[in-house]
Amino acid sequence: MSTVLSYLKSSTNGFFKYRRRTPKPLEEIIGAREVVKALGTNETQAITKAIKLNNLINEAVELSKIQSIPKETIVELLKSELKLTTKKTKEQKKKLSYFIKLYLEQSNVTYKEYRYREYFFNEYLPLLMEVLFKKRDLDIEELTYDKLLKIRTLFMKLPSRNFYKYRVVNQLELVSKVNKGTLKIAKEHLLSEDTINKNLKRIKSLLFFAKELNCYSHNIPKTLVINRKGDTSSRGEKAILTKDDLEIVFSHTNDDLKYLYEVSYYSGMRRSELYKCNIVDYEGVLCFDLKNITEKLKTSSSYRLIPIHSKLLYRINEFKNIIENTKADWISNSFSRLVKRSFKDTKGKSLYSLRHTFATNLIANKVNPEVISELMGHSHSTMTMSRYVKGYPIETLREAIECL
């Protein structure tokens, strides 16, 4: 039972997955390095399904050791649970759809975001490619910068599905007419820039995934996303919070949320990282530990230690219990409601503003920018730091945190 539970992974909103490394005898049959299967949101049912699947995989391993058992028998045994297909050809392994399947299997995001990605990659993007390139599934290497720009341009002409009249029509006809210019969408009905950028970032994330597998050779453009009008950089999208703003945040909410907002500000962690960190004592300094390589973080630089600010110690023993009993969306939505209710100027103020304010206030206290980069999980800005320095002493990081 304990072994099975180690394979059961829960996302921040309670969506369960079974995930384990594929046993070597089954690698050729399963055709993937990991066995991943969605198990729903009911914990009891998820445990039952995980036990059944685990027993099935173990049985298949034992059968594979018997030479007289044909491979087809093991395939039949696993097929119903894992939905096995025949072994991919070299040509199939070049296809965008192949990498989309692998990418979705390894996605460690909220259930809501997973559903968005699933719809976008399996339905929406193939539809756009059919209109633009006359085929729904390209080789991954065919997705060049020119094609990415064409996809972006089409995004900027398409209507939002929030409007009923655009949801109920034939989508292929709609997109074709928009692409040909025979149907022009009213400005107020167009996809928002936020939605367009989210979709473009999903494509970039997929390409980075393929690049990590050494299957995509093109440079991935940093400039693919579109900028807000009047803003030539990403800076300014999120406002920083003043001292008075922070006072309002920390005094106008219930105790558990207040503490999570304090943790967000005094650590600079992203919302998702609150759910993935552990608390450890490192060289006599209590830290938030984000070095667990089994957790999927935003970048390789995100795996780090963050000394715990002294102002967080009063409830640090309760932190894990609080975060496990608080849904991620509730943290963000409650913050947004607080801003609308209590702030005169609400522009650009969101939960992420706490992270921006963390960095801004460290800069104001003249903390070395490279130390700030390490605390925030950003790559170091200089080649010397990136290549030769393996992180600052924990005491240096602690002193920086205590400046807040």
N, C-alpha and C positions, 0 to 999 in steps of 0.2 A: 504493500500500500504506500509506504513512504517513498519508494522508488517512483511509483506512478505520479505522486503529487509533485515530485521534482520536475516532471515533464509538463505539468499543468501550469500554464502562464495566464495571468489575468491582466487585462489592460486597465487603464485608469477609470473606466466607467463600468467595470465588472464583466467585460466580454472575455470569455475563456477560450483558450487555444491549447491543443495538445502539440507539444513541440519537442522533438528529440533528434539527436544525430542519427542518421541512417546506419544501422548495423552493416558492417562491411560485406557480409554474405548477401545482403539484399540491395546493395548499391546499384548493380546493373539492372535489376528488376524494377526498382522504384525510380531510378534515373534522376535522383536528386540527393544532395548532401544532407538534407534534413527532411524529416517527416513532419509536416505541419497540417493540422486540421482544426477548423473552427468548431467549437462545441456549444455555442450559445451563451446565454446570460444566467441560466439557472445552475447554481454551483453544484447541487446534489446530482442533477442530471449530467453535468459536465464530468464529474468524478466517475460516475458509472460508465459513461462513454469512453473516458480515458482508460479505465481499467480494461474494458473490452478490447479497445484498440491495442493497448500495450500487450495483452495476452496473445492477441492475433499476430502481432509482429514477432513476439518471442517464439510462438509456435512455428512461424515461417522460417525463422533462423534455424531452429532445430531440424526442420524438414530439409533445409538447404544442405545440411551436413550429410544427408543420406544420398549417396550417389544414385541409387535406383529411382529416386523421386524426380520426375521430369520438371523442368522449370515452369512449364505451363500449369502444373498443379498448384505451384506456389502463387503464380499470377492470379489464378482463379480464386485462391484463398483470400488474397489481399484486395482484389479488384473492387468488391462491393463497398469496402470501407475507404479505400484510398483513391478510387476512381482512376485506376491505372490506365494508361494508354500504351500503345505499342512504342517501342523504343524510338526516340527521335532521330531522324536522319540528320546529317551534317547541314543540309539545306534548311530543315525546320529549326535547327538550333541557331540559325542566323536571323530568324524572323523576329519582328517587334513583339508579336503575340507571345512568343516563347519567353522573352525577358519580362514581359508584363506579368505572366503567370508566376515566375520566380520572384519578381519584385513584390507582388501582392502577398505571396506566401511569407516573405520575411518582414513585411511591414509591421512595425511595433507602434501603432498609433491608436487613438481612440476609435471606438466602434463607428462613431459618426463619420470621422475622416476616412476610415476604411471603406465605408459604403460609398462615399463621394469618389474615392479613387477607383473603386470597382466599377461604378457606372461610367466615370470619365474614360478609363482606359479600355473597357470592354465594349462600350456602346458609342459614346460621344466622339472620341478621337478617331476611331475607325470610320465613322460617318464622314467626318471632315476630310479624312485622307481619301475616301472614295470620291468625293467631289473634287478635291484638288489634284489628286494623282492617279485617279481611275482605278485604284485598288485599295482595299481596306487594310492590307497587311504588307508592310515593306520589310526588306532586310534592314536590320538595325543600322548598318553602315550607310544606307541610303538617306537616313534622316540628317541631312547636311544643314548647314547654317541657312542656306537659301530656302530650303523647305520649311525650316523652323520659322523663318520670317513670313512665309506665305501663310502658315498656320496662324501666326500672331495677327496678321492683317485681316484674315477672315474672322477671327475672334472679335475684332474691333467693329465688325459690321453686323454681328449677330444679335438677335433679341434675347432678353432675359426670359427664362422659363417661368418666372414669377407671374407673367401675364398669361391668362388662360387661353386666349386665342392663338398663342404661339405653341402651346402644349398639345392641342388637340388636332393639329394639322399634320400631314405627312412630313416628317422631319427631313427626309432626303430631298423632297421637292422644295421645301423651305430653304434649306441651306444652298441648294443648287441655284435657286432664283437670286438669293442674296449674293452669291459669288459671281453670277453673271451680270448683276447690276439691274436685273428686271424687277427686283423688289428692294425698296429702300426702307429701312426701319427708322421710325421716328426716334429722335435723339433721346427722349425720355424713356424709351423702351429698350435701349441698347444694354448689353451686358455692362455691369459696373467695372471700373478699372480694378477694383479689388478682386472680383471674380476672375477677370482675365489673368491677372498676375498669379492668382492661386493656381490656375490651370497651367500656366507657363512654368511655374515652379515645380509642379508635379511632373511635367515632361523633363525638366532639367534633372530632377531627382532620379528619375528612371534612367536617364543617360549616364549620370554619375555611377549608378549601380552597375550598368553594363560596362562602364570604363573600369571599375574596380575588378571586374571579371576578365579584363583584357579583351573585351569583345567590341569595344567602340573606340575608334582611333582618332576621331575628330576632336578639335578643341570645343569645349562647351562654353558658349558665349555668356559672359556676365551681364551683358546689356540686353538680354532678351526681354526682360520685364519692362512694362511701360511705366513712365513716371507720372505722378500726379501733376495736374496743371499748376504752373507757377512754382514747382519744386524740382530742382535739377538734380537732387540727390535723395537718397533714402533718409537722410537726416531731416527731421521735421515731421515725419509721419507720426511719431509718438512724442507727446509733450513730456517734459520733465515736471516733477512735482516740487513745489516750494516747501519750505519748512512748515508753513501754515497748512498747506495741502496735506502733508504727511500727518500733522496733528489731527486733522479732520478724519483721515482714513483710519488712524489708530484709535480714535475715540468714539466713532459713530457706527460701530458694528459689534456683533456679538463676540464673545471671548475667543472661540475657536477660529473664526475667520480673521479676527484681529491678529491672532498669533501667526496664522499662515501669511498674512500680509507683511507682518514684521519679518518673518523668515525670508520672504521674497525680497524685501528691501535690504536687509542686513547681510544677505548672502549673494544677491544678484542672480539667483538661479532662475532658469526658465520654469514655466508652470509644469511642464512634463517632468522636469528634473526633480521637483519636489516629491514625486512618486517613486523615483528610481534611486534616490540616495539612501545611504545608511549612515549611522553615526559611529565614529571610531575615535579611539585615542591614538594619535600619531605623534611620537616623540614628546609625549606629555601635553599635547595640544588637542583639544576636542574639535573634531572636524566633521563636516558633511562629506561623505565619501562617495564620489561618482566614478570610481575606478573599476567597477564591476564590468568586465568585458562581455558578459552575457546580456547586458542591457544595451538596447539600441539607442544611442545618443545622436545628436545632430551632426557632429563632426568628430574626427579623431581627437581634436584638441579639447573636446568637451569632457573627456575622461580626466578628472582632476580632484584635488582635495581643496575644500574651502574651510578655513578656520571658523569656528562658531563664535559669533560676536557675544560679548559678555551680557548684552541686553536681551539675549535669547535664552539664557541659562535657566530663567525662572520656570519654564515649562518644557525644557528640552526632553525630559523623560517621557513626556506625553506626546511628543511630535508625531511619532510613527502611528500611534493610535488615532490622532486627530486626522492625519492625512488619509489614512485607510478608510475613514468613515466620512470623507468629504469628496463628492464628485468634482472632477476637474471643471466641468462646465459651470457648476454652482459657484466656484471660486471667481471665475471671470464675470459671470452674469451678475453676481452680487456686487462686485466692484463697479461694474458699469451703472447699475442702479444707484449705488452710493454717489457716484460722480454726478449723475443727472439730478439727484435729490439735493446734494449739498454744495455743489460747486457753481459759481457764476459762469466761469469760463470752462467749458467742458471739451473744447476742441483738442483732439489728439490724446486725451487722457483715458488710459485703459490700464488693465492689470500690468501690461508690459512696461508701462511708464515707471513702475517701481524698479525694474532692471535698468532702464535708462538713467533714472535718478541715482541709483547706486554708482554707476560709472561716472556720471557728471560730478557727484559730490566727492568721489575719490580724486578726480582730476583737480577739483577746487582745493583739495587738501594737499596738492602737490605730490601725490603718489606717482611713482614711476609708471609711465604708460605700459611698459612691458609687464609689470606686476599686475596691473589692471587687466591686461589681456589674459594672463594666466588665471586670474580669479574668475573671469567671465567665461572662460572656455573658448577664447578666440585664439587663432594661430598668432604667433609672435610676428611683429611687423618687420623685423630685420632678419637678414639671412643669418647673422651671427647667432641671434637668439634661437631661430628655428632649427639651425643645423647643429650647433655645438653645446648650447645650454639646455640641460635636461630638467628645468624647473627651478624655481627659487626655493631657498630654505623655508620651512614651514613657519619659522619665527618671523621672517620677513613678511610673509603673507598675513600672519596674525596681526602684526603691527599695522599693516595697511587697512585691514578690516576694522580695527579699533579706532581708526580716524573718523569713522562715521558717527 
